[in-house]
Structures are given as structure tokens and as C-alpha cells.
């Protein structure tokens, strides 16, 4: 009977766990829909801005703006975007594994998200700053991170700024990525982004640039003044879109993980209930045998 009591306790405990995971699944599903809509809505603008800036880079040349200029040094700043909470499957694990494989051990780390900061401290990496971005994501909270990265890049502290984040593909699939933010480079977000349209249409950008023709673009008052306004906006927008992609991936992964946990709990309840009924039936059979044996002994 003691074993039956243990099984009843386990069934009750698993039922309570299933209720919690079911509630977390519903909450994550609600947040997931909003985060996915926000991420997909911003892709068109981010993709077009990325195409335009990279097209301008081809025509104006890297020397027109310091944020476009490639550098030879190896000093790198990595912006690591992770979640603040767990229970989202292998999302953070896959991203951190990618960072370990693709990012040099001496790179300087800037984290957004508690899980990333904890991991970098545990690995004793060079952590320079940590930022917090609430849910839902707002551009006002992401902008200081972009400004910090641009300031350190322009000051010469770093030769390259890259971002490690989780790219949202769909509800089931999220892909860990490391993309170059500075100097300006083509970036893929959410899907394959081909720049063949704008970047491959013109045949001789260098020659036209030397002649003062910027591929059909007219700059007023000058190319440098326009780029001074557009390029920082581009950096902030790309980082903001990466943050949206990461947040959509987080809620999607958490919803899937909690659904799997709920389904596993329900299956465990079925298995425990079956085991309970078997042992209960065995106990009843044993008692009947004892009664029958005693009655025959009295005859």
C-alpha cells in the first residue's frame, strides 16, 4: 500500500506540473503572436535599408564615411543577444555554442539578456557592458546599444562589431547567427536576402564614383552629410530588427518547449495511472486469495 501512496503522490505532482507548463504555454503563445508580427512587420524596412546602404557603399566608396570603412585589425566587439529567462529549449545553448565556435576568445563582449551575461561571466570572457531590453522591444531601449557600439568603433577601440542573435524563421525553426554590424555589410534576416537587384545592376561603380556620379543618387548638401544621417540610423535599425528576431524566436521556442513538456506530463500521468491500477488490482487479488484460503481452512 505504501507503493500505491507513492504513485498517487507522483500523479498529483505531475498533474500540478502539467497545469504550470500549460499556463506557460498559453502565455508564451500570446506573446509569440505579438513578437512574430512585430518581427515580420519590420523586415521589409530593414531589408530595403540594408540594400540601399550597401548600394551607396558601392558607389560612394568606403572613405566617404568611417562606419563604412574596412579595417585590417582583429579587435572585435560582439553584441550577444540572449534571453532573460530559461525554459525555451536549446535556444540559448545553440547560440552560445555558435559564439564559442565562431568568435575569438579574446573578443570583447557586450550582452543583452541575463542568460548571455551569466554564461560569459562563467566562461571568464571579456565582458565590457550589459544592457537590458524589456518585452515588448522598443527602439528607444535598443538605440543606446547601437550608439555605444558606434562610438567605440569610431574611436578606434574596435575594428569590427558583430552581433550574435537567434534569427526567427518560423515557429518551429530558429537559427543562431553571427552577423557583421560594423563596418556596414549585407545582412540576412528571417530569410535569404539576395542583393542582386541593387548591388549587381550597375557594371562599373568605381568608375562612376570617380567621376562624381553616385549611380543615379543625388546628395544634398553632400554625400558625407547624407551618410552622417542615414548610416547611424541604419545601424540602429538593423540592431533593433535583430532584437525583434531574437524575441520572436524566444517566445516561439518557449511555446514549443512548454507544449512538449505538457504532452510529456500527460503521457506520464497515463503511465502512472496504469501502473497504479495494476498494483491496486494485484493488491485486491491478493486479499481475495487470502480470504478464500482462510474460508477453506475453516471448512
C-alpha positions as CSV (number, residue, x, y, z in Angstrom):
1,X,0.0,0.0,0.0
2,X,2.9,2.3,0.6
3,X,3.9,1.9,-3.0
4,X,0.3,2.9,-4.1
5,X,0.6,6.0,-1.9
6,X,3.9,7.0,-3.7
7,X,2.3,6.6,-7.1
8,X,-0.7,8.7,-6.1
9,X,1.7,11.4,-4.9
10,X,3.6,11.3,-8.2
11,X,0.4,11.5,-10.2
12,X,-0.7,14.6,-8.2
13,X,2.8,16.2,-8.6
14,X,2.9,15.6,-12.3
15,X,-0.7,17.0,-12.7
16,X,0.4,20.2,-10.9
17,X,3.4,20.4,-13.2
18,X,1.3,19.9,-16.3
19,X,-1.0,22.8,-15.1
20,X,2.0,25.1,-14.8
21,X,3.5,24.2,-18.2
22,X,0.1,24.5,-19.8
23,X,-0.3,28.0,-18.4
24,X,3.2,28.9,-19.5
25,X,2.4,27.6,-23.0
26,X,-0.6,29.8,-23.3
27,X,1.3,32.9,-22.1
28,X,4.1,32.2,-24.5
29,X,1.7,31.6,-27.3
30,X,0.1,35.0,-26.7
31,X,3.5,36.8,-26.6
32,X,4.7,34.8,-29.5
33,X,2.0,36.1,-31.9
34,X,2.8,39.7,-31.0
35,X,6.5,39.2,-31.2
36,X,6.2,37.4,-34.6
37,X,4.0,40.2,-36.0
38,X,6.4,42.8,-34.8
39,X,9.5,41.0,-36.3
40,X,7.9,40.2,-39.7
41,X,6.5,43.8,-40.0
42,X,9.9,45.3,-39.6
43,X,11.7,43.1,-42.1
44,X,10.7,44.9,-45.3
45,X,12.1,48.2,-44.0
46,X,15.2,46.6,-42.6
47,X,15.9,44.7,-45.8
48,X,15.3,47.8,-48.0
49,X,17.5,50.0,-45.8
50,X,20.2,47.3,-45.9
51,X,20.1,47.2,-49.7
52,X,20.2,51.0,-50.1
53,X,23.1,51.5,-47.7
54,X,25.2,48.7,-49.3
55,X,24.4,50.1,-52.7
56,X,25.5,53.6,-51.6
57,X,28.6,52.0,-50.2
58,X,29.5,50.6,-53.6
59,X,29.1,53.9,-55.3
60,X,30.4,56.4,-52.8
61,X,33.3,54.3,-51.6
62,X,34.4,53.3,-48.1
63,X,36.2,56.6,-47.5
64,X,33.0,58.6,-47.6
65,X,32.1,57.6,-44.1
66,X,34.1,56.0,-41.2
67,X,31.3,53.5,-40.5
68,X,31.7,52.0,-44.0
69,X,35.5,51.6,-43.8
70,X,37.0,48.2,-43.6
71,X,39.9,47.8,-41.2
72,X,42.8,45.4,-41.0
73,X,43.0,44.9,-37.3
74,X,41.4,42.0,-35.4
75,X,39.9,43.8,-32.4
76,X,36.3,42.7,-32.2
77,X,33.2,43.8,-30.2
78,X,30.5,41.1,-30.1
79,X,26.9,42.1,-29.2
80,X,25.4,38.9,-27.7
81,X,21.6,38.8,-27.6
82,X,20.1,36.1,-25.4
83,X,17.0,35.7,-23.3
84,X,16.5,36.8,-19.7
85,X,14.6,33.7,-18.7
86,X,15.0,30.0,-19.4
87,X,12.6,27.2,-20.3
88,X,12.9,27.9,-24.0
89,X,14.5,24.7,-25.2
90,X,18.0,24.7,-26.8
91,X,17.7,28.3,-28.0
92,X,20.4,29.9,-25.8
93,X,22.6,26.7,-25.9
94,X,22.7,26.7,-29.7
95,X,23.6,30.4,-29.8
96,X,26.3,30.1,-27.2
97,X,27.8,27.1,-28.9
98,X,28.0,29.1,-32.1
99,X,29.7,32.0,-30.3
100,X,32.2,29.6,-28.9
101,X,33.0,28.2,-32.3
102,X,33.0,31.4,-34.4
103,X,34.1,34.2,-32.1
104,X,37.7,34.6,-31.0
105,X,38.3,34.0,-27.3
106,X,39.9,37.5,-26.9
107,X,36.8,39.3,-28.4
108,X,35.1,41.9,-26.2
109,X,31.5,41.0,-25.3
110,X,28.5,43.2,-24.9
111,X,25.5,41.3,-23.7
112,X,21.7,41.9,-23.9
113,X,20.0,39.3,-21.8
114,X,20.6,37.7,-18.5
115,X,21.5,34.2,-19.8
116,X,24.2,35.6,-22.0
117,X,25.8,37.6,-19.3
118,X,25.8,34.7,-16.9
119,X,27.4,32.5,-19.5
120,X,30.1,35.0,-20.4
121,X,30.9,35.6,-16.7
122,X,31.1,31.8,-16.1
123,X,33.4,31.4,-19.1
124,X,35.5,34.4,-17.9
125,X,35.2,36.2,-21.2
126,X,36.0,39.9,-21.6
127,X,32.6,41.4,-20.7
128,X,32.5,45.2,-21.3
129,X,28.9,46.1,-20.8
130,X,25.4,44.6,-20.2
131,X,22.1,46.1,-21.4
132,X,18.5,45.2,-20.5
133,X,15.7,45.4,-23.1
134,X,12.2,44.8,-21.8
135,X,9.3,43.0,-23.5
136,X,7.9,44.1,-25.9
137,X,11.0,45.5,-27.6
138,X,11.1,49.3,-28.1
139,X,13.6,51.2,-30.4
140,X,14.3,53.6,-27.5
141,X,15.9,50.8,-25.5
142,X,17.9,49.4,-28.4
143,X,19.2,52.8,-29.6
144,X,21.8,53.3,-26.7
145,X,23.3,49.9,-27.5
146,X,23.8,51.0,-31.2
147,X,25.2,54.4,-30.1
148,X,27.6,52.7,-27.7
149,X,28.8,50.3,-30.5
150,X,29.2,53.2,-33.0
151,X,31.2,55.3,-30.5
152,X,33.6,52.5,-29.7
153,X,34.0,51.7,-33.4
154,X,34.6,55.3,-34.4
155,X,37.1,55.9,-31.6
156,X,39.2,53.0,-32.9
157,X,38.8,50.7,-29.9
158,X,37.4,48.0,-32.3
159,X,37.9,47.2,-35.9
160,X,34.7,45.2,-36.3
161,X,31.3,44.9,-34.5
162,X,29.4,41.7,-34.8
163,X,26.0,40.6,-33.4
164,X,25.2,37.1,-32.2
165,X,21.4,36.5,-32.2
166,X,18.8,34.0,-33.0
167,X,17.1,34.5,-36.4
168,X,13.4,33.8,-36.5
169,X,12.5,31.6,-39.4
170,X,9.2,30.1,-38.3
171,X,7.5,28.8,-35.1
172,X,9.4,25.6,-35.2
173,X,12.7,26.7,-36.6
174,X,15.0,29.4,-35.1
175,X,18.6,29.7,-36.4
176,X,21.6,31.0,-34.4
177,X,23.6,33.6,-36.4
178,X,26.6,35.9,-36.1
179,X,26.3,38.9,-38.5
180,X,28.7,41.9,-39.0
181,X,27.1,45.1,-38.0
182,X,30.1,47.4,-38.5
183,X,31.5,48.1,-40.9
184,X,28.3,48.0,-42.9
185,X,27.7,44.7,-44.6
186,X,24.8,42.8,-46.2
187,X,22.7,41.0,-43.6
188,X,20.2,38.2,-43.9
189,X,17.2,38.4,-41.6
190,X,14.4,35.9,-41.4
191,X,15.0,34.5,-44.9
192,X,17.6,34.6,-47.7
193,X,18.2,38.1,-48.8
194,X,19.6,38.4,-52.3
195,X,21.1,41.8,-53.1
196,X,21.3,41.0,-56.8
197,X,18.8,43.7,-57.7
198,X,20.6,46.8,-56.4
199,X,24.1,45.6,-56.0
200,X,24.5,43.8,-59.3
201,X,22.6,46.1,-61.7
202,X,25.4,48.5,-62.3
203,X,28.6,47.3,-64.0
204,X,31.2,49.9,-63.1
205,X,30.5,51.6,-59.7
206,X,34.1,52.5,-59.2
207,X,34.4,54.4,-62.4
208,X,31.2,56.3,-61.9
209,X,32.2,57.2,-58.3
210,X,35.4,58.6,-59.5
211,X,33.5,60.8,-62.0
212,X,31.3,62.1,-59.2
213,X,28.2,60.1,-60.3
214,X,26.6,58.1,-57.5
215,X,24.6,55.7,-59.6
216,X,21.6,57.9,-60.0
217,X,21.6,59.2,-56.4
218,X,21.8,63.0,-55.9
219,X,23.1,64.1,-52.5
220,X,22.2,67.5,-50.9
221,X,24.2,69.1,-49.5
222,X,26.9,66.4,-49.9
223,X,27.3,62.6,-49.8
224,X,29.1,62.8,-46.4
225,X,26.3,64.9,-44.8
226,X,23.6,62.5,-46.0
227,X,25.6,59.4,-44.9
228,X,26.1,61.1,-41.5
229,X,22.4,60.9,-41.0
230,X,21.5,57.7,-42.8
231,X,24.2,55.3,-41.7
232,X,23.7,55.7,-37.9
233,X,20.0,55.2,-38.5
234,X,20.8,52.1,-40.4
235,X,22.9,50.7,-37.6
236,X,20.2,51.3,-35.0
237,X,17.5,49.9,-37.2
238,X,19.5,46.7,-38.0
239,X,20.2,46.1,-34.3
240,X,16.6,46.7,-33.5
241,X,15.4,44.2,-36.1
242,X,17.9,41.6,-34.8
243,X,16.4,42.2,-31.3
244,X,12.9,41.6,-32.7
245,X,14.1,38.4,-34.4
246,X,15.6,37.2,-31.1
247,X,12.5,38.0,-29.1
248,X,10.2,36.3,-31.6
249,X,12.5,33.2,-31.5
250,X,12.4,33.2,-27.7
251,X,8.6,33.1,-27.4
252,X,8.3,30.6,-30.2
253,X,10.9,28.3,-28.6
254,X,9.3,28.6,-25.2
255,X,5.8,27.9,-26.5
256,X,7.1,24.7,-28.3
257,X,9.1,23.6,-25.2
258,X,6.2,24.1,-22.9
259,X,3.8,22.3,-25.2
260,X,6.2,19.3,-25.3
261,X,6.5,19.4,-21.5
262,X,2.7,19.4,-21.2
263,X,2.4,16.5,-23.6
264,X,5.1,14.5,-21.8
265,X,3.4,15.2,-18.4
266,X,0.0,13.9,-19.7
267,X,1.7,10.8,-21.0
268,X,3.4,10.3,-17.7
269,X,0.1,10.6,-15.9
270,X,-1.4,7.9,-18.2
271,X,1.6,5.6,-17.5
272,X,1.4,6.2,-13.7
273,X,-2.3,5.7,-13.6
274,X,-2.0,2.4,-15.5
275,X,0.7,1.3,-13.1
276,X,-1.4,2.4,-10.1
277,X,-4.4,0.4,-11.4
278,X,-2.2,-2.7,-11.9
279,X,-0.8,-2.6,-8.4
280,X,-4.2,-1.9,-7.0
281,X,-5.7,-4.8,-8.8
282,X,-2.8,-7.0,-7.7
283,X,-3.4,-6.0,-4.1
284,X,-7.2,-6.7,-4.4
285,X,-6.4,-10.1,-5.9
286,X,-4.0,-10.9,-3.1
287,X,-6.6,-10.0,-0.5
288,X,-9.3,-12.2,-2.2
289,X,-6.9,-15.1,-2.2
290,X,-6.2,-14.7,1.5
291,X,-9.9,-14.6,2.3
292,X,-10.6,-17.7,0.1
293,X,-7.7,-19.6,1.7
294,X,-9.0,-18.7,5.2
295,X,-12.5,-19.9,4.3
296,X,-11.3,-23.2,3.0
297,X,-9.2,-23.7,6.1
298,X,-12.3,-23.3,8.3
299,X,-14.3,-25.8,6.4
